Amino acid sequence: MSTKKSPEEMKSIFQKYAAKEGDPNQLSKEELKLLIQSEFPSILKGSSALDNLFEELDKNGDGEVSFEEFQAFFKKISQ
């Protein structure tokens, strides 16, 4: 599946997974894993890839990924 998505599509995908548990405006590591495995499986390569991706996305170190952090990453990889 392509990582090229409109901002509206990205927001919809983010909200779908963020709403699964806890804060509906933040992705936990488990929610991020589900999102990546379902929507962008080609991004994860190897067992440590999720940990590395989560650390890269969680810019403020709060243990969750906001939509802004998520969106910035996908803008970078889809160019």
mmCIF file of the N, C-alpha and C atoms, coordinates in Angstrom:
data_MODEL
# 
_entry.id   MODEL 
# 
loop_
_atom_site.group_PDB 
_atom_site.id 
_atom_site.type_symbol 
_atom_site.label_atom_id 
_atom_site.label_alt_id 
_atom_site.label_comp_id 
_atom_site.label_asym_id 
_atom_site.label_entity_id 
_atom_site.label_seq_id 
_atom_site.pdbx_PDB_ins_code 
_atom_site.Cartn_x 
_atom_site.Cartn_y 
_atom_site.Cartn_z 
_atom_site.occupancy 
_atom_site.B_iso_or_equiv 
_atom_site.pdbx_formal_charge 
_atom_site.auth_seq_id 
_atom_site.auth_comp_id 
_atom_site.auth_asym_id 
_atom_site.auth_atom_id 
_atom_site.pdbx_PDB_model_num 
ATOM 1   N N  . MET A 1 1  ? 0.843  -1.178 0.000  1.00 0.00 ? 1  MET A N  1 
ATOM 2   C CA . MET A 1 1  ? 0.000  0.000  0.000  1.00 0.00 ? 1  MET A CA 1 
ATOM 3   C C  . MET A 1 1  ? 0.889  1.242  0.000  1.00 0.00 ? 1  MET A C  1 
ATOM 4   N N  . SER A 1 2  ? 0.503  2.219  -0.749 1.00 0.00 ? 2  SER A N  1 
ATOM 5   C CA . SER A 1 2  ? 1.278  3.438  -0.891 1.00 0.00 ? 2  SER A CA 1 
ATOM 6   C C  . SER A 1 2  ? 1.215  4.293  0.369  1.00 0.00 ? 2  SER A C  1 
ATOM 7   N N  . THR A 1 3  ? 2.314  5.008  0.641  1.00 0.00 ? 3  THR A N  1 
ATOM 8   C CA . THR A 1 3  ? 2.302  5.951  1.750  1.00 0.00 ? 3  THR A CA 1 
ATOM 9   C C  . THR A 1 3  ? 1.792  7.311  1.296  1.00 0.00 ? 3  THR A C  1 
ATOM 10  N N  . LYS A 1 4  ? 1.526  7.467  0.009  1.00 0.00 ? 4  LYS A N  1 
ATOM 11  C CA . LYS A 1 4  ? 1.013  8.737  -0.509 1.00 0.00 ? 4  LYS A CA 1 
ATOM 12  C C  . LYS A 1 4  ? -0.486 8.795  -0.264 1.00 0.00 ? 4  LYS A C  1 
ATOM 13  N N  . LYS A 1 5  ? -0.866 9.638  0.669  1.00 0.00 ? 5  LYS A N  1 
ATOM 14  C CA . LYS A 1 5  ? -2.265 9.806  1.034  1.00 0.00 ? 5  LYS A CA 1 
ATOM 15  C C  . LYS A 1 5  ? -2.524 11.287 1.224  1.00 0.00 ? 5  LYS A C  1 
ATOM 16  N N  . SER A 1 6  ? -3.764 11.670 1.028  1.00 0.00 ? 6  SER A N  1 
ATOM 17  C CA . SER A 1 6  ? -4.129 13.067 1.252  1.00 0.00 ? 6  SER A CA 1 
ATOM 18  C C  . SER A 1 6  ? -4.124 13.346 2.755  1.00 0.00 ? 6  SER A C  1 
ATOM 19  N N  . PRO A 1 7  ? -4.027 14.619 3.154  1.00 0.00 ? 7  PRO A N  1 
ATOM 20  C CA . PRO A 1 7  ? -4.089 14.942 4.585  1.00 0.00 ? 7  PRO A CA 1 
ATOM 21  C C  . PRO A 1 7  ? -5.376 14.436 5.238  1.00 0.00 ? 7  PRO A C  1 
ATOM 22  N N  . GLU A 1 8  ? -6.475 14.468 4.513  1.00 0.00 ? 8  GLU A N  1 
ATOM 23  C CA . GLU A 1 8  ? -7.751 13.984 5.048  1.00 0.00 ? 8  GLU A CA 1 
ATOM 24  C C  . GLU A 1 8  ? -7.709 12.476 5.285  1.00 0.00 ? 8  GLU A C  1 
ATOM 25  N N  . GLU A 1 9  ? -7.116 11.744 4.341  1.00 0.00 ? 9  GLU A N  1 
ATOM 26  C CA . GLU A 1 9  ? -6.986 10.291 4.500  1.00 0.00 ? 9  GLU A CA 1 
ATOM 27  C C  . GLU A 1 9  ? -6.097 9.956  5.700  1.00 0.00 ? 9  GLU A C  1 
ATOM 28  N N  . MET A 1 10 ? -4.999 10.686 5.848  1.00 0.00 ? 10 MET A N  1 
ATOM 29  C CA . MET A 1 10 ? -4.087 10.434 6.959  1.00 0.00 ? 10 MET A CA 1 
ATOM 30  C C  . MET A 1 10 ? -4.775 10.708 8.292  1.00 0.00 ? 10 MET A C  1 
ATOM 31  N N  . LYS A 1 11 ? -5.546 11.782 8.372  1.00 0.00 ? 11 LYS A N  1 
ATOM 32  C CA . LYS A 1 11 ? -6.256 12.112 9.612  1.00 0.00 ? 11 LYS A CA 1 
ATOM 33  C C  . LYS A 1 11 ? -7.273 11.017 9.942  1.00 0.00 ? 11 LYS A C  1 
ATOM 34  N N  . SER A 1 12 ? -7.979 10.542 8.934  1.00 0.00 ? 12 SER A N  1 
ATOM 35  C CA . SER A 1 12 ? -8.978 9.492  9.136  1.00 0.00 ? 12 SER A CA 1 
ATOM 36  C C  . SER A 1 12 ? -8.328 8.195  9.626  1.00 0.00 ? 12 SER A C  1 
ATOM 37  N N  . ILE A 1 13 ? -7.219 7.812  8.999  1.00 0.00 ? 13 ILE A N  1 
ATOM 38  C CA . ILE A 1 13 ? -6.491 6.609  9.407  1.00 0.00 ? 13 ILE A CA 1 
ATOM 39  C C  . ILE A 1 13 ? -5.996 6.764  10.843 1.00 0.00 ? 13 ILE A C  1 
ATOM 40  N N  . PHE A 1 14 ? -5.394 7.908  11.149 1.00 0.00 ? 14 PHE A N  1 
ATOM 41  C CA . PHE A 1 14 ? -4.884 8.160  12.497 1.00 0.00 ? 14 PHE A CA 1 
ATOM 42  C C  . PHE A 1 14 ? -6.002 8.038  13.527 1.00 0.00 ? 14 PHE A C  1 
ATOM 43  N N  . GLN A 1 15 ? -7.128 8.695  13.277 1.00 0.00 ? 15 GLN A N  1 
ATOM 44  C CA . GLN A 1 15 ? -8.243 8.691  14.233 1.00 0.00 ? 15 GLN A CA 1 
ATOM 45  C C  . GLN A 1 15 ? -8.827 7.297  14.429 1.00 0.00 ? 15 GLN A C  1 
ATOM 46  N N  . LYS A 1 16 ? -8.880 6.522  13.360 1.00 0.00 ? 16 LYS A N  1 
ATOM 47  C CA . LYS A 1 16 ? -9.409 5.154  13.440 1.00 0.00 ? 16 LYS A CA 1 
ATOM 48  C C  . LYS A 1 16 ? -8.623 4.322  14.459 1.00 0.00 ? 16 LYS A C  1 
ATOM 49  N N  . TYR A 1 17 ? -7.309 4.437  14.447 1.00 0.00 ? 17 TYR A N  1 
ATOM 50  C CA . TYR A 1 17 ? -6.471 3.642  15.337 1.00 0.00 ? 17 TYR A CA 1 
ATOM 51  C C  . TYR A 1 17 ? -6.292 4.298  16.709 1.00 0.00 ? 17 TYR A C  1 
ATOM 52  N N  . ALA A 1 18 ? -6.222 5.619  16.759 1.00 0.00 ? 18 ALA A N  1 
ATOM 53  C CA . ALA A 1 18 ? -6.041 6.312  18.036 1.00 0.00 ? 18 ALA A CA 1 
ATOM 54  C C  . ALA A 1 18 ? -7.242 6.116  18.952 1.00 0.00 ? 18 ALA A C  1 
ATOM 55  N N  . ALA A 1 19 ? -8.407 5.892  18.387 1.00 0.00 ? 19 ALA A N  1 
ATOM 56  C CA . ALA A 1 19 ? -9.631 5.746  19.175 1.00 0.00 ? 19 ALA A CA 1 
ATOM 57  C C  . ALA A 1 19 ? -9.751 4.368  19.840 1.00 0.00 ? 19 ALA A C  1 
ATOM 58  N N  . LYS A 1 20 ? -8.854 3.461  19.532 1.00 0.00 ? 20 LYS A N  1 
ATOM 59  C CA . LYS A 1 20 ? -8.960 2.096  20.054 1.00 0.00 ? 20 LYS A CA 1 
ATOM 60  C C  . LYS A 1 20 ? -8.762 2.016  21.570 1.00 0.00 ? 20 LYS A C  1 
ATOM 61  N N  . GLU A 1 21 ? -7.909 2.855  22.132 1.00 0.00 ? 21 GLU A N  1 
ATOM 62  C CA . GLU A 1 21 ? -7.669 2.825  23.583 1.00 0.00 ? 21 GLU A CA 1 
ATOM 63  C C  . GLU A 1 21 ? -7.171 4.194  24.032 1.00 0.00 ? 21 GLU A C  1 
ATOM 64  N N  . GLY A 1 22 ? -7.398 4.537  25.288 1.00 0.00 ? 22 GLY A N  1 
ATOM 65  C CA . GLY A 1 22 ? -6.838 5.763  25.851 1.00 0.00 ? 22 GLY A CA 1 
ATOM 66  C C  . GLY A 1 22 ? -7.264 7.033  25.130 1.00 0.00 ? 22 GLY A C  1 
ATOM 67  N N  . ASP A 1 23 ? -6.325 7.928  24.952 1.00 0.00 ? 23 ASP A N  1 
ATOM 68  C CA . ASP A 1 23 ? -6.560 9.248  24.364 1.00 0.00 ? 23 ASP A CA 1 
ATOM 69  C C  . ASP A 1 23 ? -6.852 9.112  22.868 1.00 0.00 ? 23 ASP A C  1 
ATOM 70  N N  . PRO A 1 24 ? -8.020 9.590  22.414 1.00 0.00 ? 24 PRO A N  1 
ATOM 71  C CA . PRO A 1 24 ? -8.362 9.475  20.988 1.00 0.00 ? 24 PRO A CA 1 
ATOM 72  C C  . PRO A 1 24 ? -7.561 10.404 20.080 1.00 0.00 ? 24 PRO A C  1 
ATOM 73  N N  . ASN A 1 25 ? -6.717 11.249 20.664 1.00 0.00 ? 25 ASN A N  1 
ATOM 74  C CA . ASN A 1 25 ? -5.883 12.164 19.878 1.00 0.00 ? 25 ASN A CA 1 
ATOM 75  C C  . ASN A 1 25 ? -4.411 11.766 19.889 1.00 0.00 ? 25 ASN A C  1 
ATOM 76  N N  . GLN A 1 26 ? -4.111 10.592 20.451 1.00 0.00 ? 26 GLN A N  1 
ATOM 77  C CA . GLN A 1 26 ? -2.733 10.107 20.552 1.00 0.00 ? 26 GLN A CA 1 
ATOM 78  C C  . GLN A 1 26 ? -2.698 8.625  20.206 1.00 0.00 ? 26 GLN A C  1 
ATOM 79  N N  . LEU A 1 27 ? -1.614 8.201  19.583 1.00 0.00 ? 27 LEU A N  1 
ATOM 80  C CA . LEU A 1 27 ? -1.399 6.780  19.321 1.00 0.00 ? 27 LEU A CA 1 
ATOM 81  C C  . LEU A 1 27 ? -0.467 6.205  20.374 1.00 0.00 ? 27 LEU A C  1 
ATOM 82  N N  . SER A 1 28 ? -0.889 5.113  21.003 1.00 0.00 ? 28 SER A N  1 
ATOM 83  C CA . SER A 1 28 ? 0.025  4.370  21.871 1.00 0.00 ? 28 SER A CA 1 
ATOM 84  C C  . SER A 1 28 ? 0.926  3.538  20.955 1.00 0.00 ? 28 SER A C  1 
ATOM 85  N N  . LYS A 1 29 ? 1.925  2.894  21.526 1.00 0.00 ? 29 LYS A N  1 
ATOM 86  C CA . LYS A 1 29 ? 2.800  2.046  20.716 1.00 0.00 ? 29 LYS A CA 1 
ATOM 87  C C  . LYS A 1 29 ? 2.002  0.907  20.077 1.00 0.00 ? 29 LYS A C  1 
ATOM 88  N N  . GLU A 1 30 ? 1.068  0.326  20.826 1.00 0.00 ? 30 GLU A N  1 
ATOM 89  C CA . GLU A 1 30 ? 0.254  -0.776 20.297 1.00 0.00 ? 30 GLU A CA 1 
ATOM 90  C C  . GLU A 1 30 ? -0.655 -0.291 19.160 1.00 0.00 ? 30 GLU A C  1 
ATOM 91  N N  . GLU A 1 31 ? -1.247 0.885  19.332 1.00 0.00 ? 31 GLU A N  1 
ATOM 92  C CA . GLU A 1 31 ? -2.098 1.443  18.270 1.00 0.00 ? 31 GLU A CA 1 
ATOM 93  C C  . GLU A 1 31 ? -1.269 1.748  17.027 1.00 0.00 ? 31 GLU A C  1 
ATOM 94  N N  . LEU A 1 32 ? -0.071 2.292  17.222 1.00 0.00 ? 32 LEU A N  1 
ATOM 95  C CA . LEU A 1 32 ? 0.815  2.566  16.089 1.00 0.00 ? 32 LEU A CA 1 
ATOM 96  C C  . LEU A 1 32 ? 1.164  1.273  15.367 1.00 0.00 ? 32 LEU A C  1 
ATOM 97  N N  . LYS A 1 33 ? 1.445  0.226  16.131 1.00 0.00 ? 33 LYS A N  1 
ATOM 98  C CA . LYS A 1 33 ? 1.774  -1.074 15.538 1.00 0.00 ? 33 LYS A CA 1 
ATOM 99  C C  . LYS A 1 33 ? 0.619  -1.577 14.672 1.00 0.00 ? 33 LYS A C  1 
ATOM 100 N N  . LEU A 1 34 ? -0.594 -1.507 15.186 1.00 0.00 ? 34 LEU A N  1 
ATOM 101 C CA . LEU A 1 34 ? -1.768 -1.946 14.418 1.00 0.00 ? 34 LEU A CA 1 
ATOM 102 C C  . LEU A 1 34 ? -1.938 -1.114 13.149 1.00 0.00 ? 34 LEU A C  1 
ATOM 103 N N  . LEU A 1 35 ? -1.779 0.192  13.292 1.00 0.00 ? 35 LEU A N  1 
ATOM 104 C CA . LEU A 1 35 ? -1.924 1.094  12.145 1.00 0.00 ? 35 LEU A CA 1 
ATOM 105 C C  . LEU A 1 35 ? -0.898 0.755  11.061 1.00 0.00 ? 35 LEU A C  1 
ATOM 106 N N  . ILE A 1 36 ? 0.367  0.645  11.451 1.00 0.00 ? 36 ILE A N  1 
ATOM 107 C CA . ILE A 1 36 ? 1.434  0.375  10.479 1.00 0.00 ? 36 ILE A CA 1 
ATOM 108 C C  . ILE A 1 36 ? 1.249  -0.994 9.834  1.00 0.00 ? 36 ILE A C  1 
ATOM 109 N N  . GLN A 1 37 ? 0.961  -2.010 10.644 1.00 0.00 ? 37 GLN A N  1 
ATOM 110 C CA . GLN A 1 37 ? 0.793  -3.357 10.089 1.00 0.00 ? 37 GLN A CA 1 
ATOM 111 C C  . GLN A 1 37 ? -0.384 -3.422 9.116  1.00 0.00 ? 37 GLN A C  1 
ATOM 112 N N  . SER A 1 38 ? -1.445 -2.702 9.401  1.00 0.00 ? 38 SER A N  1 
ATOM 113 C CA . SER A 1 38 ? -2.640 -2.758 8.553  1.00 0.00 ? 38 SER A CA 1 
ATOM 114 C C  . SER A 1 38 ? -2.561 -1.837 7.342  1.00 0.00 ? 38 SER A C  1 
ATOM 115 N N  . GLU A 1 39 ? -2.069 -0.629 7.548  1.00 0.00 ? 39 GLU A N  1 
ATOM 116 C CA . GLU A 1 39 ? -2.123 0.395  6.499  1.00 0.00 ? 39 GLU A CA 1 
ATOM 117 C C  . GLU A 1 39 ? -0.824 0.556  5.707  1.00 0.00 ? 39 GLU A C  1 
ATOM 118 N N  . PHE A 1 40 ? 0.324  0.346  6.352  1.00 0.00 ? 40 PHE A N  1 
ATOM 119 C CA . PHE A 1 40 ? 1.625  0.587  5.724  1.00 0.00 ? 40 PHE A CA 1 
ATOM 120 C C  . PHE A 1 40 ? 2.609  -0.533 6.067  1.00 0.00 ? 40 PHE A C  1 
ATOM 121 N N  . PRO A 1 41 ? 2.279  -1.788 5.745  1.00 0.00 ? 41 PRO A N  1 
ATOM 122 C CA . PRO A 1 41 ? 3.123  -2.914 6.178  1.00 0.00 ? 41 PRO A CA 1 
ATOM 123 C C  . PRO A 1 41 ? 4.554  -2.876 5.649  1.00 0.00 ? 41 PRO A C  1 
ATOM 124 N N  . SER A 1 42 ? 4.805  -2.194 4.571  1.00 0.00 ? 42 SER A N  1 
ATOM 125 C CA . SER A 1 42 ? 6.159  -2.166 4.010  1.00 0.00 ? 42 SER A CA 1 
ATOM 126 C C  . SER A 1 42 ? 7.125  -1.319 4.834  1.00 0.00 ? 42 SER A C  1 
ATOM 127 N N  . ILE A 1 43 ? 6.604  -0.526 5.770  1.00 0.00 ? 43 ILE A N  1 
ATOM 128 C CA . ILE A 1 43 ? 7.468  0.346  6.573  1.00 0.00 ? 43 ILE A CA 1 
ATOM 129 C C  . ILE A 1 43 ? 8.251  -0.434 7.613  1.00 0.00 ? 43 ILE A C  1 
ATOM 130 N N  . LEU A 1 44 ? 7.636  -1.442 8.219  1.00 0.00 ? 44 LEU A N  1 
ATOM 131 C CA . LEU A 1 44 ? 8.304  -2.192 9.292  1.00 0.00 ? 44 LEU A CA 1 
ATOM 132 C C  . LEU A 1 44 ? 9.120  -3.344 8.724  1.00 0.00 ? 44 LEU A C  1 
ATOM 133 N N  . LYS A 1 45 ? 10.385 -3.331 9.038  1.00 0.00 ? 45 LYS A N  1 
ATOM 134 C CA . LYS A 1 45 ? 11.292 -4.406 8.626  1.00 0.00 ? 45 LYS A CA 1 
ATOM 135 C C  . LYS A 1 45 ? 12.051 -4.875 9.860  1.00 0.00 ? 45 LYS A C  1 
ATOM 136 N N  . GLY A 1 46 ? 11.706 -6.032 10.371 1.00 0.00 ? 46 GLY A N  1 
ATOM 137 C CA . GLY A 1 46 ? 12.400 -6.567 11.541 1.00 0.00 ? 46 GLY A CA 1 
ATOM 138 C C  . GLY A 1 46 ? 11.680 -6.241 12.840 1.00 0.00 ? 46 GLY A C  1 
ATOM 139 N N  . SER A 1 47 ? 12.032 -6.980 13.881 1.00 0.00 ? 47 SER A N  1 
ATOM 140 C CA . SER A 1 47 ? 11.328 -6.863 15.154 1.00 0.00 ? 47 SER A CA 1 
ATOM 141 C C  . SER A 1 47 ? 11.614 -5.561 15.892 1.00 0.00 ? 47 SER A C  1 
ATOM 142 N N  . SER A 1 48 ? 12.787 -4.979 15.708 1.00 0.00 ? 48 SER A N  1 
ATOM 143 C CA . SER A 1 48 ? 13.104 -3.735 16.407 1.00 0.00 ? 48 SER A CA 1 
ATOM 144 C C  . SER A 1 48 ? 12.622 -2.509 15.635 1.00 0.00 ? 48 SER A C  1 
ATOM 145 N N  . ALA A 1 49 ? 12.094 -2.713 14.430 1.00 0.00 ? 49 ALA A N  1 
ATOM 146 C CA . ALA A 1 49 ? 11.680 -1.587 13.600 1.00 0.00 ? 49 ALA A CA 1 
ATOM 147 C C  . ALA A 1 49 ? 10.578 -0.768 14.259 1.00 0.00 ? 49 ALA A C  1 
ATOM 148 N N  . LEU A 1 50 ? 9.617  -1.416 14.916 1.00 0.00 ? 50 LEU A N  1 
ATOM 149 C CA . LEU A 1 50 ? 8.530  -0.676 15.563 1.00 0.00 ? 50 LEU A CA 1 
ATOM 150 C C  . LEU A 1 50 ? 9.070  0.209  16.688 1.00 0.00 ? 50 LEU A C  1 
ATOM 151 N N  . ASP A 1 51 ? 9.960  -0.338 17.503 1.00 0.00 ? 51 ASP A N  1 
ATOM 152 C CA . ASP A 1 51 ? 10.538 0.463  18.593 1.00 0.00 ? 51 ASP A CA 1 
ATOM 153 C C  . ASP A 1 51 ? 11.276 1.680  18.037 1.00 0.00 ? 51 ASP A C  1 
ATOM 154 N N  . ASN A 1 52 ? 12.058 1.456  16.999 1.00 0.00 ? 52 ASN A N  1 
ATOM 155 C CA . ASN A 1 52 ? 12.807 2.551  16.385 1.00 0.00 ? 52 ASN A CA 1 
ATOM 156 C C  . ASN A 1 52 ? 11.865 3.581  15.778 1.00 0.00 ? 52 ASN A C  1 
ATOM 157 N N  . LEU A 1 53 ? 10.813 3.108  15.095 1.00 0.00 ? 53 LEU A N  1 
ATOM 158 C CA . LEU A 1 53 ? 9.844  4.011  14.484 1.00 0.00 ? 53 LEU A CA 1 
ATOM 159 C C  . LEU A 1 53 ? 9.125  4.819  15.560 1.00 0.00 ? 53 LEU A C  1 
ATOM 160 N N  . PHE A 1 54 ? 8.713  4.152  16.634 1.00 0.00 ? 54 PHE A N  1 
ATOM 161 C CA . PHE A 1 54 ? 7.997  4.842  17.704 1.00 0.00 ? 54 PHE A CA 1 
ATOM 162 C C  . PHE A 1 54 ? 8.874  5.933  18.314 1.00 0.00 ? 54 PHE A C  1 
ATOM 163 N N  . GLU A 1 55 ? 10.143 5.611  18.562 1.00 0.00 ? 55 GLU A N  1 
ATOM 164 C CA . GLU A 1 55 ? 11.062 6.611  19.118 1.00 0.00 ? 55 GLU A CA 1 
ATOM 165 C C  . GLU A 1 55 ? 11.236 7.785  18.160 1.00 0.00 ? 55 GLU A C  1 
ATOM 166 N N  . GLU A 1 56 ? 11.306 7.495  16.873 1.00 0.00 ? 56 GLU A N  1 
ATOM 167 C CA . GLU A 1 56 ? 11.459 8.567  15.887 1.00 0.00 ? 56 GLU A CA 1 
ATOM 168 C C  . GLU A 1 56 ? 10.212 9.456  15.833 1.00 0.00 ? 56 GLU A C  1 
ATOM 169 N N  . LEU A 1 57 ? 9.041  8.843  15.919 1.00 0.00 ? 57 LEU A N  1 
ATOM 170 C CA . LEU A 1 57 ? 7.792  9.607  15.844 1.00 0.00 ? 57 LEU A CA 1 
ATOM 171 C C  . LEU A 1 57 ? 7.511  10.406 17.108 1.00 0.00 ? 57 LEU A C  1 
ATOM 172 N N  . ASP A 1 58 ? 7.829  9.860  18.264 1.00 0.00 ? 58 ASP A N  1 
ATOM 173 C CA . ASP A 1 58 ? 7.512  10.488 19.548 1.00 0.00 ? 58 ASP A CA 1 
ATOM 174 C C  . ASP A 1 58 ? 8.531  11.582 19.860 1.00 0.00 ? 58 ASP A C  1 
ATOM 175 N N  . LYS A 1 59 ? 8.451  12.679 19.139 1.00 0.00 ? 59 LYS A N  1 
ATOM 176 C CA . LYS A 1 59 ? 9.434  13.761 19.238 1.00 0.00 ? 59 LYS A CA 1 
ATOM 177 C C  . LYS A 1 59 ? 9.512  14.375 20.636 1.00 0.00 ? 59 LYS A C  1 
ATOM 178 N N  . ASN A 1 60 ? 8.362  14.502 21.323 1.00 0.00 ? 60 ASN A N  1 
ATOM 179 C CA . ASN A 1 60 ? 8.374  15.151 22.634 1.00 0.00 ? 60 ASN A CA 1 
ATOM 180 C C  . ASN A 1 60 ? 8.579  14.172 23.792 1.00 0.00 ? 60 ASN A C  1 
ATOM 181 N N  . GLY A 1 61 ? 8.718  12.876 23.487 1.00 0.00 ? 61 GLY A N  1 
ATOM 182 C CA . GLY A 1 61 ? 9.038  11.885 24.500 1.00 0.00 ? 61 GLY A CA 1 
ATOM 183 C C  . GLY A 1 61 ? 7.941  11.599 25.515 1.00 0.00 ? 61 GLY A C  1 
ATOM 184 N N  . ASP A 1 62 ? 6.681  11.854 25.148 1.00 0.00 ? 62 ASP A N  1 
ATOM 185 C CA . ASP A 1 62 ? 5.590  11.638 26.103 1.00 0.00 ? 62 ASP A CA 1 
ATOM 186 C C  . ASP A 1 62 ? 5.038  10.213 26.080 1.00 0.00 ? 62 ASP A C  1 
ATOM 187 N N  . GLY A 1 63 ? 5.624  9.340  25.254 1.00 0.00 ? 63 GLY A N  1 
ATOM 188 C CA . GLY A 1 63 ? 5.180  7.946  25.209 1.00 0.00 ? 63 GLY A CA 1 
ATOM 189 C C  . GLY A 1 63 ? 3.990  7.709  24.301 1.00 0.00 ? 63 GLY A C  1 
ATOM 190 N N  . GLU A 1 64 ? 3.576  8.744  23.590 1.00 0.00 ? 64 GLU A N  1 
ATOM 191 C CA . GLU A 1 64 ? 2.486  8.613  22.630 1.00 0.00 ? 64 GLU A CA 1 
ATOM 192 C C  . GLU A 1 64 ? 2.825  9.440  21.397 1.00 0.00 ? 64 GLU A C  1 
ATOM 193 N N  . VAL A 1 65 ? 2.126  9.152  20.309 1.00 0.00 ? 65 VAL A N  1 
ATOM 194 C CA . VAL A 1 65 ? 2.368  9.858  19.051 1.00 0.00 ? 65 VAL A CA 1 
ATOM 195 C C  . VAL A 1 65 ? 1.140  10.698 18.722 1.00 0.00 ? 65 VAL A C  1 
ATOM 196 N N  . SER A 1 66 ? 1.338  12.001 18.635 1.00 0.00 ? 66 SER A N  1 
ATOM 197 C CA . SER A 1 66 ? 0.248  12.903 18.265 1.00 0.00 ? 66 SER A CA 1 
ATOM 198 C C  . SER A 1 66 ? 0.065  12.880 16.751 1.00 0.00 ? 66 SER A C  1 
ATOM 199 N N  . PHE A 1 67 ? -1.047 13.440 16.288 1.00 0.00 ? 67 PHE A N  1 
ATOM 200 C CA . PHE A 1 67 ? -1.261 13.487 14.843 1.00 0.00 ? 67 PHE A CA 1 
ATOM 201 C C  . PHE A 1 67 ? -0.181 14.320 14.164 1.00 0.00 ? 67 PHE A C  1 
ATOM 202 N N  . GLU A 1 68 ? 0.247  15.394 14.805 1.00 0.00 ? 68 GLU A N  1 
ATOM 203 C CA . GLU A 1 68 ? 1.272  16.256 14.211 1.00 0.00 ? 68 GLU A CA 1 
ATOM 204 C C  . GLU A 1 68 ? 2.590  15.490 14.039 1.00 0.00 ? 68 GLU A C  1 
ATOM 205 N N  . GLU A 1 69 ? 2.960  14.694 15.048 1.00 0.00 ? 69 GLU A N  1 
ATOM 206 C CA . GLU A 1 69 ? 4.183  13.893 14.956 1.00 0.00 ? 69 GLU A CA 1 
ATOM 207 C C  . GLU A 1 69 ? 4.047  12.844 13.850 1.00 0.00 ? 69 GLU A C  1 
ATOM 208 N N  . PHE A 1 70 ? 2.902  12.204 13.800 1.00 0.00 ? 70 PHE A N  1 
ATOM 209 C CA . PHE A 1 70 ? 2.601  11.183 12.798 1.00 0.00 ? 70 PHE A CA 1 
ATOM 210 C C  . PHE A 1 70 ? 2.632  11.784 11.390 1.00 0.00 ? 70 PHE A C  1 
ATOM 211 N N  . GLN A 1 71 ? 1.975  12.916 11.230 1.00 0.00 ? 71 GLN A N  1 
ATOM 212 C CA . GLN A 1 71 ? 1.877  13.572 9.925  1.00 0.00 ? 71 GLN A CA 1 
ATOM 213 C C  . GLN A 1 71 ? 3.251  14.027 9.420  1.00 0.00 ? 71 GLN A C  1 
ATOM 214 N N  . ALA A 1 72 ? 4.073  14.573 10.292 1.00 0.00 ? 72 ALA A N  1 
ATOM 215 C CA . ALA A 1 72 ? 5.403  15.039 9.894  1.00 0.00 ? 72 ALA A CA 1 
ATOM 216 C C  . ALA A 1 72 ? 6.239  13.882 9.362  1.00 0.00 ? 72 ALA A C  1 
ATOM 217 N N  . PHE A 1 73 ? 6.162  12.729 10.021 1.00 0.00 ? 73 PHE A N  1 
ATOM 218 C CA . PHE A 1 73 ? 6.900  11.546 9.578  1.00 0.00 ? 73 PHE A CA 1 
ATOM 219 C C  . PHE A 1 73 ? 6.436  11.104 8.194  1.00 0.00 ? 73 PHE A C  1 
ATOM 220 N N  . PHE A 1 74 ? 5.131  11.028 7.986  1.00 0.00 ? 74 PHE A N  1 
ATOM 221 C CA . PHE A 1 74 ? 4.638  10.544 6.709  1.00 0.00 ? 74 PHE A CA 1 
ATOM 222 C C  . PHE A 1 74 ? 4.851  11.533 5.575  1.00 0.00 ? 74 PHE A C  1 
ATOM 223 N N  . LYS A 1 75 ? 4.902  12.805 5.886  1.00 0.00 ? 75 LYS A N  1 
ATOM 224 C CA . LYS A 1 75 ? 5.272  13.799 4.864  1.00 0.00 ? 75 LYS A CA 1 
ATOM 225 C C  . LYS A 1 75 ? 6.705  13.515 4.405  1.00 0.00 ? 75 LYS A C  1 
ATOM 226 N N  . LYS A 1 76 ? 7.572  13.228 5.372  1.00 0.00 ? 76 LYS A N  1 
ATOM 227 C CA . LYS A 1 76 ? 8.982  12.984 5.078  1.00 0.00 ? 76 LYS A CA 1 
ATOM 228 C C  . LYS A 1 76 ? 9.168  11.738 4.204  1.00 0.00 ? 76 LYS A C  1 
ATOM 229 N N  . ILE A 1 77 ? 8.499  10.638 4.548  1.00 0.00 ? 77 ILE A N  1 
ATOM 230 C CA . ILE A 1 77 ? 8.736  9.397  3.811  1.00 0.00 ? 77 ILE A CA 1 
ATOM 231 C C  . ILE A 1 77 ? 7.993  9.330  2.482  1.00 0.00 ? 77 ILE A C  1 
ATOM 232 N N  . SER A 1 78 ? 7.005  10.180 2.275  1.00 0.00 ? 78 SER A N  1 
ATOM 233 C CA . SER A 1 78 ? 6.232  10.102 1.032  1.00 0.00 ? 78 SER A CA 1 
ATOM 234 C C  . SER A 1 78 ? 6.760  11.045 -0.043 1.00 0.00 ? 78 SER A C  1 
ATOM 235 N N  . GLN A 1 79 ? 7.834  11.754 0.249  1.00 0.00 ? 79 GLN A N  1 
ATOM 236 C CA . GLN A 1 79 ? 8.380  12.684 -0.744 1.00 0.00 ? 79 GLN A CA 1 
ATOM 237 C C  . GLN A 1 79 ? 9.225  11.971 -1.764 1.00 0.00 ? 79 GLN A C  1 
# 
